[in-house]
Amino acid sequence: MSLAAASRRCARRMLALSARLGRDKRGNVLMIVGLSIIPLTFSAGMAIDYSRAMRLQTKLNAAADAAALSAVTRPMMNQSSAIACSTAKNMFVGQSTSLAGLTINANDPAQLAITVTDSATPGSAGTTTTCSSSSTATAASYSRSATVSYHATSQNAFGGILGLATLPIHGTSTAYSAVAPNIDFYVMIDTSQSMLLPATSAGLATMTAATNGCAFACHQSSTSASDPGHTPLVNGRYWDNYQVARNAGIVLRTDLVAGAVQDLTTLASTTSQSNHAVYRMGLSDFDYMYRQLWPTAAIGGFNVDSNLSTVSSHVGDAQVAIYCTNNQRICGTGDNDTDSNYTAALTGAAATMPLASGYGTNNAGDTPEAMLFIITDGMRDELYSGSRYLGPIPASLCTTIKNRGIRIAILDTQYLPASASDSWSITNVKTPYLSPTDRITPALTACASPGLFYQVTTDGDISAALATLFQKAVASARLTQ
């Protein structure tokens, strides 16, 4: 074979081999994998760097939360804003210094910014202290908010190869707290005859059976055989309904109200110890007139006493008066035995309270927040300008009091439609004011300040209801004004 033929034959074989090599793609997988290892490695590395940065940010968010809260704790509320700033900064630095991979300069305001805003009164704009500057220190007379913001970086392990040495992390936390205000509670108890209603369903059944249908344990001094007692006592005097109830061991609403108010003084005392607010109380009652029970004379210019144990000892001074007989409060005087005079009650209470409620802060010149607590069934029955008025409480008098910044809380011991059982009561009380349309409850609700109306009825726990109303009043105090 000639060299030329051999050359041609070799060329043909090389061409065939090249063709087969072109058709064989098995080596491409290795080439693709080889080329992909580098970006896959960097992607995994960056994922690790990102996860690390997010963990650092979570820990710094917790540090910022703790720092903001440290500036508004109860003890710190008694300190200046400058001390609050220092406390917040130290808390943040203490919790972030040991975090690996973190870069932050706590002395650079662009990286760690802390502000504290103190307000002297509810609703005021407040004074803000920027902790990194020489702002004038303030005191939290009423409320304080603290804000902690940070901008830091997390060191990358893989990103640096690509020119990305760090990842930015940032966060903000704000905490708020308000000083519990000092409050003067003016507690007014309804001691009219309609409050002499049995407190339980069983008591109501026993009472109506014993009196041939009258549910109220009316207290009267002049009785006759026509009155529902029937059994004569000394000198021919017959039992009144009050005596019927007592002889039958029936618990009346007035009994529970007295215990509830005493429990209220205890609750106020324990609450004061926990939130460090000062609570004072005054006691009054009303029927056909208003009476200031305790203190009988103003103490330091106010008709309230800070000694709540003493206040509790005078709760028993609220007594239901003894009337002569039906239609006569005083024997021989026809006055329709009206004994729920809300005009006298609200006017009298207004005269014992300050002309304007204070904010309850400890600022010089400020006074406690004033609040009127009324325990009543809400049924008006009074002589006014020579005419008899029945029905809802006079809302205009409530408005006059509230316009002075004094809040009104009302515990309604519901006047039941079933209590108006005789023909006169059905015509003059039940039909127009209780059933089928209740006009008493809406009027009491309107008289009360927003959120401070609570109703309890037969078989209800009056003490628990009054405690709930008190807690609502205290909790909402910092939201008003």
TAURBEL-V590153 format. One record per residue. RES is the residue in three letters. PHI is phi in whole degrees, -180 to 180 (none if undefined). OMEGA is omega as a letter, one per 20 degrees, with the letter a starting at -180 (999 if undefined). Layout:
BEGIN
<<RES	PHI	OMEGA> <RES	PHI	OMEGA>>
END
This chain:
BEGIN
<<MET	none	a> <SER	-75	r> <LEU	-61	a> <ALA	-70	r> <ALA	-66	r> <ALA	-63	r> <SER	-65	r> <ARG	-66	r> <ARG	-63	r> <CYS	-65	r> <ALA	-66	r> <ARG	-62	r> <ARG	-64	r> <MET	-64	r> <LEU	-68	r> <ALA	-64	r> <LEU	-64	r> <SER	-66	r> <ALA	-65	r> <ARG	-63	r> <LEU	-65	r> <GLY	-67	a> <ARG	-78	a> <ASP	-91	a> <LYS	-105	a> <ARG	-63	a> <GLY	-79	a> <ASN	-66	a> <VAL	-59	a> <LEU	-64	r> <MET	-65	a> <ILE	-65	r> <VAL	-62	r> <GLY	-61	r> <LEU	-72	a> <SER	-86	a> <ILE	-58	a> <ILE	-64	r> <PRO	-66	r> <LEU	-64	r> <THR	-63	a> <PHE	-69	r> <SER	-64	r> <ALA	-64	r> <GLY	-65	r> <MET	-66	r> <ALA	-64	r> <ILE	-64	r> <ASP	-62	a> <TYR	-65	r> <SER	-62	r> <ARG	-64	r> <ALA	-64	r> <MET	-66	r> <ARG	-66	r> <LEU	-63	a> <GLN	-64	r> <THR	-61	r> <LYS	-68	r> <LEU	-70	r> <ASN	-61	r> <ALA	-65	r> <ALA	-65	r> <ALA	-66	r> <ASP	-59	a> <ALA	-63	a> <ALA	-65	a> <ALA	-64	r> <LEU	-66	a> <SER	-65	a> <ALA	-84	a> <VAL	-124	r> <THR	-66	a> <ARG	-58	r> <PRO	-64	a> <MET	-70	r> <MET	-64	r> <ASN	-89	a> <GLN	-104	a> <SER	-74	r> <SER	-65	r> <ALA	-64	r> <ILE	-68	r> <ALA	-62	r> <CYS	-61	a> <SER	-62	a> <THR	-65	r> <ALA	-64	a> <LYS	-64	r> <ASN	-62	r> <MET	-65	a> <PHE	-65	a> <VAL	-63	a> <GLY	-63	a> <GLN	-92	a> <SER	-110	a> <THR	-59	a> <SER	-87	a> <LEU	-77	a> <ALA	-70	r> <GLY	83	a> <LEU	-96	r> <THR	-126	r> <ILE	-156	r> <ASN	-105	a> <ALA	-66	r> <ASN	-93	r> <ASP	-97	a> <PRO	-58	r> <ALA	-73	a> <GLN	-104	r> <LEU	-137	a> <ALA	-120	r> <ILE	-128	r> <THR	-127	r> <VAL	-129	a> <THR	-116	a> <ASP	-111	r> <SER	-117	a> <ALA	-87	a> <THR	-141	r> <PRO	-59	r> <GLY	86	a> <SER	-77	a> <ALA	-67	r> <GLY	87	r> <THR	-113	a> <THR	-99	r> <THR	-107	r> <THR	-90	a> <CYS	-66	a> <SER	-87	a> <SER	-111	a> <SER	-97	a> <SER	-63	r> <THR	-68	a> <ALA	-70	r> <THR	-124	r> <ALA	-124	a> <ALA	-87	a> <SER	-68	a> <TYR	-126	a> <SER	-144	r> <ARG	-146	r> <SER	-124	r> <ALA	-128	r> <THR	-123	r> <VAL	-121	r> <SER	-124	r> <TYR	-136	r> <HIS	-134	a> <ALA	-131	r> <THR	-132	r> <SER	-111	a> <GLN	-69	r> <ASN	-94	r> <ALA	-91	a> <PHE	-108	a> <GLY	-63	a> <GLY	-62	r> <ILE	-63	a> <LEU	-95	r> <GLY	87	r> <LEU	-115	a> <ALA	-78	a> <THR	-141	r> <LEU	-122	a> <PRO	-78	r> <ILE	-135	a> <HIS	-157	r> <GLY	-175	a> <THR	-142	r> <SER	-137	r> <THR	-130	r> <ALA	-126	a> <TYR	-136	r> <SER	-151	r> <ALA	-125	r> <VAL	-74	r> <ALA	-63	a> <PRO	-74	r> <ASN	-73	a> <ILE	-132	r> <ASP	-102	r> <PHE	-100	r> <TYR	-102	a> <VAL	-94	a> <MET	-119	a> <ILE	-108	r> <ASP	-76	r> <THR	-116	r> <SER	-73	a> <GLN	-61	a> <SER	-70	r> <MET	-80	r> <LEU	-86	r> <LEU	-109	r> <PRO	-54	a> <ALA	-86	a> <THR	-129	r> <SER	-63	r> <ALA	-64	r> <GLY	-65	r> <LEU	-62	a> <ALA	-64	r> <THR	-65	a> <MET	-67	a> <THR	-66	r> <ALA	-70	a> <ALA	-76	a> <THR	-115	a> <ASN	59	r> <GLY	115	a> <CYS	-94	a> <ALA	-86	a> <PHE	-87	r> <ALA	-92	a> <CYS	-59	a> <HIS	-107	a> <GLN	-137	a> <SER	-92	a> <SER	-111	a> <THR	-126	r> <SER	-144	a> <ALA	-63	r> <SER	-79	r> <ASP	-80	a> <PRO	-79	r> <GLY	-125	r> <HIS	74	a> <THR	-95	a> <PRO	-72	r> <LEU	-108	a> <VAL	-66	r> <ASN	58	r> <GLY	77	a> <ARG	-81	a> <TYR	-93	r> <TRP	-63	r> <ASP	-95	a> <ASN	-63	r> <TYR	-63	r> <GLN	-67	r> <VAL	-60	a> <ALA	-64	a> <ARG	-67	r> <ASN	-65	a> <ALA	-90	r> <GLY	68	a> <ILE	-83	r> <VAL	-81	a> <LEU	-100	r> <ARG	-60	r> <THR	-61	r> <ASP	-63	a> <LEU	-72	r> <VAL	-63	r> <ALA	-60	r> <GLY	-64	a> <ALA	-66	r> <VAL	-69	r> <GLN	-64	r> <ASP	-63	r> <LEU	-63	r> <THR	-64	r> <THR	-67	r> <LEU	-63	r> <ALA	-62	a> <SER	-66	a> <THR	-68	r> <THR	-65	r> <SER	-62	r> <GLN	-66	a> <SER	-85	a> <ASN	-106	r> <HIS	66	r> <ALA	-83	r> <VAL	-101	r> <TYR	-114	r> <ARG	-123	a> <MET	-137	r> <GLY	-128	a> <LEU	-120	r> <SER	-148	r> <ASP	-141	r> <PHE	-154	r> <ASP	-140	r> <TYR	-82	r> <MET	-148	r> <TYR	-101	r> <ARG	-133	r> <GLN	-90	a> <LEU	-89	r> <TRP	-160	i> <PRO	-73	a> <THR	-74	r> <ALA	-134	a> <ALA	-60	r> <ILE	-109	a> <GLY	63	r> <GLY	92	a> <PHE	-129	a> <ASN	-88	r> <VAL	-141	a> <ASP	-128	r> <SER	-79	r> <ASN	-85	a> <LEU	-71	r> <SER	-66	r> <THR	-67	r> <VAL	-58	a> <SER	-60	a> <SER	-69	a> <HIS	-103	r> <VAL	-61	r> <GLY	-66	r> <ASP	-71	r> <ALA	-81	a> <GLN	-124	r> <VAL	-75	a> <ALA	-70	r> <ILE	-93	r> <TYR	-93	a> <CYS	-71	a> <THR	-162	a> <ASN	-57	a> <ASN	74	r> <GLN	-137	r> <ARG	-68	r> <ILE	-110	a> <CYS	-54	r> <GLY	90	r> <THR	-114	a> <GLY	-80	a> <ASP	-126	r> <ASN	62	a> <ASP	41	r> <THR	-65	a> <ASP	-149	r> <SER	-132	a> <ASN	-93	a> <TYR	-73	r> <THR	-63	r> <ALA	-65	a> <ALA	-65	a> <LEU	-72	r> <THR	-67	r> <GLY	-66	r> <ALA	-63	a> <ALA	-61	a> <ALA	-72	a> <THR	-92	a> <MET	-102	a> <PRO	-66	r> <LEU	-66	r> <ALA	-149	r> <SER	-71	r> <GLY	-83	r> <TYR	-91	r> <GLY	83	r> <THR	-86	r> <ASN	-96	r> <ASN	-65	r> <ALA	-60	r> <GLY	90	r> <ASP	-81	r> <THR	-125	r> <PRO	-63	r> <GLU	-68	a> <ALA	-101	a> <MET	-141	r> <LEU	-98	r> <PHE	-104	a> <ILE	-116	r> <ILE	-114	a> <THR	-158	r> <ASP	-96	r> <GLY	82	a> <MET	-92	a> <ARG	-82	r> <ASP	-155	a> <GLU	-146	r> <LEU	-94	a> <TYR	-139	a> <SER	54	r> <GLY	83	a> <SER	-120	r> <ARG	-91	r> <TYR	-118	r> <LEU	-117	r> <GLY	116	a> <PRO	-70	r> <ILE	-65	r> <PRO	-71	a> <ALA	-65	a> <SER	-63	r> <LEU	-70	r> <CYS	-64	a> <THR	-62	r> <THR	-59	r> <ILE	-68	a> <LYS	-66	r> <ASN	-66	r> <ARG	-88	a> <GLY	84	a> <ILE	-90	r> <ARG	-85	a> <ILE	-120	r> <ALA	-112	a> <ILE	-127	r> <LEU	-101	a> <ASP	-94	r> <THR	-87	a> <GLN	-49	r> <TYR	-79	a> <LEU	-86	r> <PRO	-57	a> <ALA	-67	a> <SER	-73	r> <ALA	-87	a> <SER	-104	a> <ASP	-81	a> <SER	-62	a> <TRP	-66	a> <SER	-67	r> <ILE	-63	a> <THR	-75	a> <ASN	-101	a> <VAL	-121	a> <LYS	-63	a> <THR	-64	a> <PRO	-78	a> <TYR	-124	a> <LEU	-119	a> <SER	-149	j> <PRO	-82	a> <THR	-111	r> <ASP	-84	r> <ARG	-103	a> <ILE	-81	a> <THR	-61	r> <PRO	-60	a> <ALA	-68	r> <LEU	-67	r> <THR	-62	r> <ALA	-69	r> <CYS	-68	a> <ALA	-71	r> <SER	-70	a> <PRO	-52	r> <GLY	81	a> <LEU	-117	r> <PHE	-117	r> <TYR	-143	a> <GLN	-115	r> <VAL	-132	a> <THR	-125	a> <THR	-56	a> <ASP	75	r> <GLY	-81	r> <ASP	-91	a> <ILE	-66	a> <SER	-64	r> <ALA	-65	r> <ALA	-65	a> <LEU	-68	r> <ALA	-65	r> <THR	-63	r> <LEU	-64	r> <PHE	-62	a> <GLN	-64	r> <LYS	-65	a> <ALA	-66	a> <VAL	-69	a> <ALA	-66	a> <SER	-89	a> <ALA	-60	a> <ARG	-74	a> <LEU	-97	a> <THR	-101	a> <GLN	70	999>>
END
